[in-house]
Amino acid sequence: MARYSKEQRRRAAELYERYEHSAADVIRELGYPSKEALRMWHRDWLEERRTGVFVQWNCGRLSIVFQSS
């Protein structure tokens, strides 16, 4: 499984919003991720914007939680 940086996930989530939730357009532009991963990243990105806390999930398990800077 490929690992993507927080910045890569953030960029994909922002494009997902810009392209009105068109996963195909984001994947076409970036070449990654899967539709399912993009939806999860977008959900996490929205939550981070709302709370200021970055949460990362791997295989359904919480792996990292820290305050955004």
Contacts in CASP RR format, 6 or more apart in sequence:
PFRMAT RR
TARGET T0000
AUTHOR 0000-0000-0000
METHOD contacts of the structure
MODEL  1
MARYSKEQRRRAAELYERYEHSAADVIRELGYPSKEALRMWHRDWLEERR
TGVFVQWNCGRLSIVFQSS
2 32 0 8 1.000
2 33 0 8 1.000
4 12 0 8 1.000
4 32 0 8 1.000
4 33 0 8 1.000
6 54 0 8 1.000
6 56 0 8 1.000
8 30 0 8 1.000
8 32 0 8 1.000
9 41 0 8 1.000
9 44 0 8 1.000
9 45 0 8 1.000
10 45 0 8 1.000
11 30 0 8 1.000
12 26 0 8 1.000
12 30 0 8 1.000
12 32 0 8 1.000
12 33 0 8 1.000
12 38 0 8 1.000
12 41 0 8 1.000
12 42 0 8 1.000
13 38 0 8 1.000
13 41 0 8 1.000
13 42 0 8 1.000
13 44 0 8 1.000
13 45 0 8 1.000
13 46 0 8 1.000
14 45 0 8 1.000
15 25 0 8 1.000
15 26 0 8 1.000
15 29 0 8 1.000
15 30 0 8 1.000
16 22 0 8 1.000
16 23 0 8 1.000
16 26 0 8 1.000
16 38 0 8 1.000
16 41 0 8 1.000
16 42 0 8 1.000
17 42 0 8 1.000
19 25 0 8 1.000
19 26 0 8 1.000
21 42 0 8 1.000
23 35 0 8 1.000
23 38 0 8 1.000
23 39 0 8 1.000
24 35 0 8 1.000
26 38 0 8 1.000
27 33 0 8 1.000
27 34 0 8 1.000
27 35 0 8 1.000
27 38 0 8 1.000
33 41 0 8 1.000
40 57 0 8 1.000
44 54 0 8 1.000
44 55 0 8 1.000
44 56 0 8 1.000
44 57 0 8 1.000
47 53 0 8 1.000
47 55 0 8 1.000
48 54 0 8 1.000
48 55 0 8 1.000
48 68 0 8 1.000
52 67 0 8 1.000
52 68 0 8 1.000
53 65 0 8 1.000
53 66 0 8 1.000
53 67 0 8 1.000
53 68 0 8 1.000
54 64 0 8 1.000
54 65 0 8 1.000
54 66 0 8 1.000
54 67 0 8 1.000
54 68 0 8 1.000
55 62 0 8 1.000
55 64 0 8 1.000
55 65 0 8 1.000
56 62 0 8 1.000
56 63 0 8 1.000
56 64 0 8 1.000
56 65 0 8 1.000
57 63 0 8 1.000
END
